[in-house]
């Protein structure tokens, strides 16, 4: 069973990581293209039309290949995670259905007009189509991230003991879940920054190669401006996202900061090296060395410098002074909930209404601990600390570099000195893959940091899989790895061919 869960997780992680190589560029580049076409329509300058068509071609290549991984990922909920789909399908499926009906069809319809409609529709109609593609792409992300935000912080539902399923009680609670809102804004912000890095990096290469430097400089100015603004935006949304994590996912926050012993006025680790010998409950130091910002974690997490931030030991052993229940107590209550539900079902089958009523009362009393009853060890409530910690801090460090890069590009562009800054242009090129890395690290923090839960504190990952053979999952894992890698190589080759053509010549 453990091997099946591990391989199912690995396959979904593989699909998600590959999918996130394509999606962010779609989110960011769609708006940048729309901005460029707006400049063309406003100015009537044909050079801006060439610029728009160049970047639109690269967007189309990425858009087409990105569809494959997204479709496969949605099918995996039914193939590898059928228990999950059965238990929460009424809730999780609703935003995914809306995404398909509303957002996906919207962006697909207007994509055809945008890409093939040059000189076939009016300028304003074409511009409207380009903006609607950008809006549709981001609406797709909205509904998907509402679903994911619900997994991180389940709200608006109730467990039905008769069907053993979670059922939606309030659709708007799910839609306006603060965790989903912060996740959506932060995630699309990542896409905007990645799209900006893509435009800035490729424009930098064109400038270095002397390929239509004038139009490349126009592109880099748009990309750097959009990137600088959206990097500030992503910093702000990251702060709100961390606040929501502190309120609803304390185990993830503890792993993100490598915090074992909680306390008031806790600081944020700006940079540090975790002590890999450290074990939960021992007396060893958490870090070999660290540079800390005093009080920052308490303030950013709870908007109060004196707030208590629980650490790993507090969450496992409990802390009565701050109202934190121990993991052992939660697991014991969870087992009572499981036993009560089983008694309820048996009594229902036997027609014993008195036992049904008593068992249901016991179940409702301990219902919120239900998922804990399936955990075997109190330490299982803590996600992998090392991976979560380093992923989070490297992501933050890369975000700081992107802000500096966009500022320098803007400064030297406006000063007319960009041609002389060849090392900066080279750094811009090498920052393109760093943007992808930052995005992937963000998803590692979000998803690895949620473990051991498929639905936080409700459904453990181990209880969410399908009853299929491990060999079947292994076979499809390697098949998908081969297909996705081939798609990635194909996209890179097609894009490089188009980039080498340059802006001056049309696709």
Wavefront OBJ file of the C-alpha trace (Angstrom):
o trace
v 0.000 0.000 0.000
v 2.800 2.430 0.887
v 4.485 1.807 -2.473
v 1.201 2.526 -4.265
v 0.773 5.812 -2.399
v 4.384 6.840 -3.078
v 4.161 6.075 -6.794
v 0.766 7.767 -7.097
v 2.184 10.862 -5.426
v 5.260 10.725 -7.643
v 3.162 10.509 -10.807
v 0.943 13.420 -9.826
v 3.985 15.467 -8.792
v 5.638 14.705 -12.139
v 2.554 15.851 -14.047
v 2.096 18.966 -11.902
v 5.744 20.008 -12.170
v 5.762 19.620 -15.950
v 2.399 21.381 -16.193
v 3.821 24.303 -14.252
v 6.603 24.668 -16.797
v 3.978 25.764 -19.336
v 1.149 27.466 -17.425
v 2.944 30.459 -15.819
v 4.322 31.622 -19.166
v 0.770 31.510 -20.544
v -0.511 33.626 -17.643
v 2.198 36.259 -17.873
v 2.927 36.413 -21.589
v -0.781 36.724 -22.460
v -1.015 40.053 -20.619
v 2.318 41.311 -21.956
v 1.174 40.559 -25.526
v -2.120 42.340 -24.830
v -0.232 45.404 -23.547
v 2.009 45.407 -26.637
v -0.966 45.169 -28.992
v -2.686 47.987 -27.104
v 0.359 50.177 -27.783
v 0.141 49.207 -31.468
v -3.557 50.100 -31.719
v -3.051 53.373 -29.825
v 0.027 54.501 -31.788
v -0.634 52.892 -35.171
v 3.119 52.155 -35.337
v 3.609 49.010 -37.501
v 6.779 48.156 -35.561
v 4.602 47.399 -32.525
v 2.558 45.032 -34.679
v 5.744 43.112 -35.529
v 6.707 43.044 -31.862
v 3.247 41.818 -30.843
v 3.173 39.060 -33.466
v 6.634 37.845 -32.463
v 5.704 37.383 -28.806
v 2.240 36.115 -29.719
v 3.822 33.297 -31.740
v 5.922 32.228 -28.748
v 2.812 32.410 -26.562
v 0.874 30.194 -29.006
v 3.617 27.537 -29.038
v 3.582 27.357 -25.237
v -0.230 27.465 -25.043
v -0.679 24.523 -27.402
v 1.816 22.239 -25.663
v 0.649 23.220 -22.163
v -2.840 21.826 -22.767
v -1.631 18.212 -22.779
v -0.271 18.116 -19.227
v -3.323 19.876 -17.782
v -5.770 17.408 -19.297
v -3.746 14.422 -18.099
v -3.505 15.845 -14.582
v -7.287 16.148 -14.302
v -7.741 12.558 -15.500
v -5.340 11.371 -12.775
v -7.896 12.317 -10.118
v -10.081 9.535 -11.487
v -7.378 6.971 -12.244
v -4.960 7.238 -9.300
v -7.022 9.153 -6.727
v -10.514 7.701 -7.052
v -11.070 7.555 -3.265
v -10.283 11.262 -3.115
v -12.640 11.952 -6.031
v -15.409 9.943 -4.386
v -15.088 11.536 -0.934
v -14.763 15.199 -2.033
v -15.899 15.146 -5.666
v -19.075 17.147 -4.932
v -16.937 20.063 -3.735
v -13.647 19.746 -5.605
v -15.345 19.024 -8.925
v -17.496 22.175 -8.940
v -14.746 24.780 -9.539
v -13.016 22.458 -12.044
v -16.275 22.132 -13.987
v -16.734 25.915 -14.005
v -13.153 26.318 -15.211
v -13.835 24.028 -18.155
v -17.243 25.450 -19.075
v -16.489 29.145 -18.642
v -12.788 29.990 -18.684
v -11.283 27.303 -20.933
v -13.856 27.697 -23.705
v -13.513 31.465 -23.486
v -9.756 31.496 -23.966
v -9.868 28.749 -26.617
v -12.504 30.576 -28.695
v -10.783 33.937 -28.679
v -7.351 32.345 -29.111
v -8.397 31.419 -32.661
v -9.409 35.020 -33.392
v -6.236 36.361 -31.770
v -3.820 34.115 -33.639
v -5.536 33.763 -37.032
v -7.608 36.938 -37.141
v -4.962 39.464 -38.173
v -6.384 41.532 -41.074
v -9.614 39.469 -40.905
v -11.277 41.436 -38.094
v -10.971 45.061 -37.065
v -8.047 46.232 -34.941
v -10.310 46.813 -31.948
v -11.951 43.411 -32.263
v -8.558 41.737 -32.515
v -7.308 43.668 -29.499
v -10.432 42.669 -27.544
v -9.803 39.010 -28.434
v -6.207 39.250 -27.199
v -7.321 40.715 -23.888
v -10.059 38.088 -23.531
v -7.493 35.314 -24.055
v -5.405 36.816 -21.251
v -8.426 37.181 -18.978
v -9.652 33.668 -19.835
v -6.255 32.151 -19.022
v -6.271 33.823 -15.637
v -9.893 32.827 -14.973
v -8.833 29.214 -15.569
v -6.178 29.654 -12.917
v -8.740 31.235 -10.569
v -11.077 28.225 -10.506
v -8.276 25.685 -10.317
v -6.711 27.547 -7.395
v -10.069 27.840 -5.640
v -10.121 24.023 -5.737
v -6.539 23.831 -4.494
v -7.155 26.456 -1.814
v -10.015 24.328 -0.525
v -7.636 21.379 -0.218
v -5.338 23.562 1.894
v -8.162 24.958 4.058
v -11.477 23.079 3.666
v -14.561 25.214 4.295
v -18.234 25.314 3.301
v -18.873 21.582 3.547
v -20.242 18.859 5.811
v -19.511 15.159 6.075
v -22.480 12.926 5.268
v -22.163 9.699 7.316
v -24.750 7.931 5.144
v -22.690 8.279 1.966
v -19.235 8.708 3.594
v -18.687 11.826 1.464
v -18.032 15.506 2.065
v -20.869 17.554 0.580
v -20.915 21.247 -0.239
v -23.036 23.381 2.069
v -22.063 26.871 0.922
v -20.598 27.432 -2.544
v -19.634 31.024 -1.751
v -17.611 29.968 1.296
v -15.574 27.806 -1.058
v -15.198 30.589 -3.644
v -14.241 33.305 -1.146
v -12.026 31.073 0.986
v -9.220 33.484 2.055
v -6.632 30.755 1.517
v -7.792 30.346 -2.088
v -7.796 34.102 -2.704
v -4.230 34.567 -1.479
v -3.068 31.462 -3.350
v -4.635 32.678 -6.608
v -3.092 36.150 -6.413
v 0.335 34.841 -5.455
v 0.302 32.113 -8.103
v -0.772 34.305 -11.016
v 1.771 36.855 -9.801
v 4.405 34.172 -10.264
v 3.166 33.723 -13.827
v 3.438 37.445 -14.508
v 7.002 37.549 -13.210
v 7.946 34.458 -15.214
v 6.454 35.937 -18.394
v 8.384 39.145 -17.759
v 11.662 37.252 -17.260
v 10.990 35.411 -20.524
v 10.483 38.648 -22.471
v 13.410 40.419 -20.794
v 15.778 37.460 -21.238
v 15.005 36.830 -24.902
v 15.081 40.562 -25.665
v 18.489 40.713 -23.982
v 19.723 37.908 -26.267
v 18.417 39.732 -29.345
v 20.197 42.919 -28.243
v 23.476 41.068 -27.666
v 23.179 39.412 -31.087
v 22.256 42.690 -32.773
v 18.962 41.272 -34.083
v 16.627 44.267 -34.500
v 17.928 45.923 -31.331
v 15.458 48.827 -31.523
v 12.380 46.598 -31.284
v 14.136 44.323 -28.776
v 14.728 47.375 -26.560
v 11.025 48.262 -26.805
v 10.171 44.709 -25.756
v 12.608 44.697 -22.857
v 11.195 47.983 -21.573
v 7.638 46.593 -21.547
v 8.785 43.313 -19.993
v 10.894 44.953 -17.278
v 8.156 47.462 -16.388
v 5.532 44.726 -16.116
v 8.004 42.531 -14.222
v 9.007 45.210 -11.716
v 5.378 46.035 -10.891
v 4.312 42.389 -10.625
v 7.340 41.429 -8.511
v 6.243 44.029 -5.951
v 2.736 42.546 -6.274
v 4.019 39.012 -5.672
v 5.897 40.149 -2.559
v 2.691 41.671 -1.176
v 0.584 38.601 -1.995
v 3.300 36.359 -0.583
v 2.957 38.188 2.722
v -0.811 37.555 2.730
v -0.291 33.932 1.691
v 2.117 33.391 4.599
v -0.446 35.000 6.945
v -3.108 32.521 5.789
v -0.664 29.630 6.276
v 0.030 30.834 9.828
v -3.706 30.926 10.602
v -4.747 27.613 9.053
v -1.632 25.445 8.504
v 0.739 25.821 11.473
v 2.631 22.630 10.619
v 3.509 24.024 7.178
v 4.696 27.307 8.704
v 6.897 25.469 11.191
v 8.472 23.453 8.355
v 8.943 26.565 6.176
v 10.996 28.210 8.932
v 12.606 25.090 10.432
v 11.005 26.034 13.749
v 11.057 23.299 16.386
v 10.569 25.236 19.638
v 7.910 27.896 19.258
v 7.732 31.172 21.121
v 6.717 34.802 21.088
v 8.520 37.409 18.965
v 9.803 34.662 16.667
v 12.153 35.797 13.922
v 12.343 34.902 10.243
v 15.410 33.052 9.009
v 16.853 35.241 6.243
v 19.456 32.595 5.459
v 20.708 29.570 7.348
v 21.818 25.935 7.290
v 19.562 23.385 8.937
v 21.124 20.905 11.326
v 20.454 17.637 9.460
v 21.193 15.687 12.647
v 18.296 17.369 14.453
v 15.449 15.051 15.452
v 12.022 15.934 16.744
v 12.111 16.138 20.540
v 15.915 16.139 21.034
v 18.039 18.966 22.464
v 20.189 19.702 19.408
v 20.247 23.156 17.823
v 17.958 23.642 14.840
v 20.629 25.302 12.677
v 24.373 25.053 12.207
v 24.260 28.800 11.510
v 21.597 31.366 10.655
v 20.932 35.041 10.056
v 17.607 35.969 11.604
v 15.301 38.993 11.440
v 13.998 39.317 15.028
v 10.220 39.318 15.566
v 9.450 39.210 11.838
v 7.777 35.770 11.785
v 5.352 36.697 14.571
v 4.475 39.947 12.823
v 4.162 38.589 9.267
v 2.330 35.463 10.412
v -0.112 37.045 12.853
v 0.368 40.831 12.386
v 1.559 41.045 15.986
v 5.205 41.167 17.086
v 4.264 39.493 20.387
v 2.272 36.649 18.809
v 3.184 33.085 19.732
v 4.297 30.969 16.769
v 4.050 27.211 17.453
v 6.993 25.032 16.517
v 7.173 21.364 15.595
v 7.493 20.220 19.218
v 4.498 22.323 20.288
v 2.339 20.884 17.518
v 3.294 17.292 18.328
v 3.357 17.429 22.140
v 0.777 20.182 22.610
v 1.081 23.432 24.529
v -1.688 24.053 27.058
v -0.577 27.621 27.724
v -1.448 28.557 24.148
v -4.360 26.158 23.606
v -2.494 23.747 21.309
v -3.731 20.168 21.478
v -1.233 17.320 21.180
v -1.093 15.125 18.095
v -1.588 12.057 20.313
v -4.882 13.431 21.582
v -6.060 14.246 18.068
v -5.191 10.749 16.815
v -7.030 9.120 19.747
v -10.126 11.244 19.081
v -9.847 10.457 15.394
v -9.925 6.746 16.114
v -13.081 7.275 18.191
v -14.644 9.102 15.229
v -13.747 6.237 12.863
v -15.100 3.639 15.295
v -18.304 5.656 15.795
v -18.866 5.947 12.056
v -18.381 2.214 11.660
v -20.873 1.561 14.471
v -23.333 3.949 12.852
v -23.117 2.136 9.502
v -23.500 -1.289 11.144
v -26.491 -0.114 13.192
v -28.038 1.449 10.089
v -27.706 -1.843 8.269
v -29.284 -3.681 11.199
v -32.066 -1.114 11.614
v -30.992 -0.300 15.206
v -32.076 3.352 15.491
v -31.003 3.805 19.139
v -27.436 2.705 18.403
v -27.455 4.806 15.234
v -28.392 7.923 17.184
v -25.761 7.302 19.881
v -23.001 6.488 17.362
v -23.829 9.540 15.253
v -23.641 11.790 18.315
v -20.191 10.395 19.152
v -19.077 10.843 15.550
v -20.197 14.471 15.393
v -18.402 15.156 18.685
v -15.064 14.018 17.278
v -15.725 14.585 13.577
v -13.064 17.266 13.076
v -10.409 14.759 14.186
v -11.623 12.054 11.786
v -8.605 12.249 9.460
v -6.134 11.997 12.334
v -7.470 8.542 13.169
v -5.738 7.113 10.107
v -2.267 8.353 11.124
v 0.079 5.823 12.706
v 2.610 8.098 14.411
v 2.348 11.532 16.017
v 5.357 12.656 13.961
v 3.395 12.003 10.769
v 1.605 15.357 11.176
v 4.818 17.224 10.279
v 5.724 17.624 6.576
v 9.308 17.071 5.346
v 11.129 19.964 7.031
v 14.367 20.090 5.034
v 12.723 20.127 1.599
v 10.056 22.646 2.642
v 12.546 24.971 4.375
v 15.100 25.167 1.561
v 12.427 25.383 -1.145
v 10.783 28.322 0.607
v 13.951 30.272 1.282
v 15.432 29.735 -2.163
v 12.139 30.902 -3.699
v 12.218 34.091 -1.602
v 15.869 34.705 -2.496
v 15.151 34.355 -6.213
v 12.228 36.773 -5.920
v 14.575 39.372 -4.411
v 16.972 38.929 -7.335
v 14.178 39.347 -9.892
v 13.138 42.665 -8.332
v 16.725 43.931 -8.547
v 17.119 42.672 -12.128
v 13.964 44.414 -13.379
v 14.981 47.641 -11.617
v 18.455 47.629 -13.209
v 17.075 46.846 -16.673
v 14.561 49.686 -16.342
v 17.155 52.136 -15.029
v 19.704 51.525 -17.768
v 17.023 51.334 -20.461
v 15.655 54.743 -19.546
v 19.184 56.123 -19.215
v 20.054 54.846 -22.720
v 22.975 52.789 -21.404
v 21.625 49.254 -21.804
v 23.896 48.421 -24.775
v 26.940 48.887 -22.550
v 25.680 46.552 -19.815
v 26.480 43.247 -21.510
v 26.946 41.339 -18.248
v 23.524 42.513 -17.052
v 21.994 41.356 -20.343
v 23.665 37.966 -19.924
v 22.314 37.734 -16.375
v 18.842 38.465 -17.770
v 19.180 35.494 -20.141
v 20.278 33.158 -17.348
v 17.421 34.392 -15.148
v 14.807 32.800 -17.424
v 15.325 29.274 -15.987
v 15.586 30.794 -12.495
v 12.026 32.076 -12.931
v 10.840 28.560 -13.705
v 12.775 27.240 -10.703
v 11.151 29.788 -8.371
v 7.688 28.769 -9.597
v 8.353 25.069 -9.080
v 9.752 25.714 -5.603
v 6.572 27.573 -4.709
v 4.516 24.511 -5.571
v 6.864 22.283 -3.580
v 6.277 24.486 -0.531
v 2.503 24.472 -1.063
v 2.060 20.747 -1.722
v 4.876 19.098 0.230
v 4.134 21.477 3.104
v 0.527 20.209 3.179
v 1.567 16.595 3.827
v 0.467 14.164 5.161
v -2.915 15.482 4.005
v -4.738 15.347 0.690
v -7.406 17.539 2.352
v -5.777 19.341 5.254
v -6.652 17.641 8.564
v -9.568 15.829 6.884
v -8.213 13.197 4.513
v -4.689 11.705 4.688
v -2.933 11.179 1.369
v -2.658 7.466 2.068
v -6.461 7.134 2.182
v -7.049 9.031 -1.075
v -5.551 6.648 -3.637
v -7.242 4.201 -6.000
v -7.243 0.452 -5.445
v -5.020 -0.351 -8.406
v -1.723 -2.162 -8.781
v 1.539 -0.387 -8.078
v 2.902 -1.759 -11.377
v 0.183 0.074 -13.326
v 1.121 3.381 -11.714
v 4.829 2.754 -12.277
v 4.225 2.010 -15.964
v 2.227 5.187 -16.538
v 4.752 7.219 -14.515
v 7.579 6.364 -16.902
v 5.295 6.719 -19.913
v 4.251 10.215 -18.833
v 7.845 11.133 -18.018
v 8.838 10.179 -21.559
v 5.928 12.019 -23.193
v 6.297 15.192 -21.101
v 10.045 15.320 -21.677
v 9.492 14.926 -25.422
v 6.924 17.749 -25.345
v 9.323 19.974 -23.421
v 12.172 19.304 -25.855
v 9.830 19.956 -28.777
v 8.683 23.262 -27.289
v 12.238 24.425 -26.627
v 13.336 23.553 -30.170
v 10.347 25.273 -31.785
v 10.765 28.351 -29.622
v 14.509 28.591 -30.275
v 13.858 28.393 -34.012
v 11.330 31.238 -33.779
v 13.591 33.319 -31.508
v 16.477 33.000 -33.965
v 14.240 34.398 -36.709
v 13.878 37.510 -34.573
v 11.297 40.272 -34.409
v 12.043 41.841 -37.795
v 10.787 38.875 -39.827
v 7.268 37.595 -39.262
v 6.549 33.965 -38.385
l 1 2 3 4 5 6 7 8 9 10 11 12 13 14 15 16 17 18 19 20 21 22 23 24 25 26 27 28 29 30 31 32 33 34 35 36 37 38 39 40 41 42 43 44 45 46 47 48 49 50 51 52 53 54 55 56 57 58 59 60 61 62 63 64 65 66 67 68 69 70 71 72 73 74 75 76 77 78 79 80 81 82 83 84 85 86 87 88 89 90 91 92 93 94 95 96 97 98 99 100 101 102 103 104 105 106 107 108 109 110 111 112 113 114 115 116 117 118 119 120 121 122 123 124 125 126 127 128 129 130 131 132 133 134 135 136 137 138 139 140 141 142 143 144 145 146 147 148 149 150 151 152 153 154 155 156 157 158 159 160 161 162 163 164 165 166 167 168 169 170 171 172 173 174 175 176 177 178 179 180 181 182 183 184 185 186 187 188 189 190 191 192 193 194 195 196 197 198 199 200 201 202 203 204 205 206 207 208 209 210 211 212 213 214 215 216 217 218 219 220 221 222 223 224 225 226 227 228 229 230 231 232 233 234 235 236 237 238 239 240 241 242 243 244 245 246 247 248 249 250 251 252 253 254 255 256 257 258 259 260 261 262 263 264 265 266 267 268 269 270 271 272 273 274 275 276 277 278 279 280 281 282 283 284 285 286 287 288 289 290 291 292 293 294 295 296 297 298 299 300 301 302 303 304 305 306 307 308 309 310 311 312 313 314 315 316 317 318 319 320 321 322 323 324 325 326 327 328 329 330 331 332 333 334 335 336 337 338 339 340 341 342 343 344 345 346 347 348 349 350 351 352 353 354 355 356 357 358 359 360 361 362 363 364 365 366 367 368 369 370 371 372 373 374 375 376 377 378 379 380 381 382 383 384 385 386 387 388 389 390 391 392 393 394 395 396 397 398 399 400 401 402 403 404 405 406 407 408 409 410 411 412 413 414 415 416 417 418 419 420 421 422 423 424 425 426 427 428 429 430 431 432 433 434 435 436 437 438 439 440 441 442 443 444 445 446 447 448 449 450 451 452 453 454 455 456 457 458 459 460 461 462 463 464 465 466 467 468 469 470 471 472 473 474 475 476 477 478 479 480 481 482 483 484 485 486 487 488 489 490 491 492 493 494 495 496 497 498 499 500 501 502 503 504 505 506 507
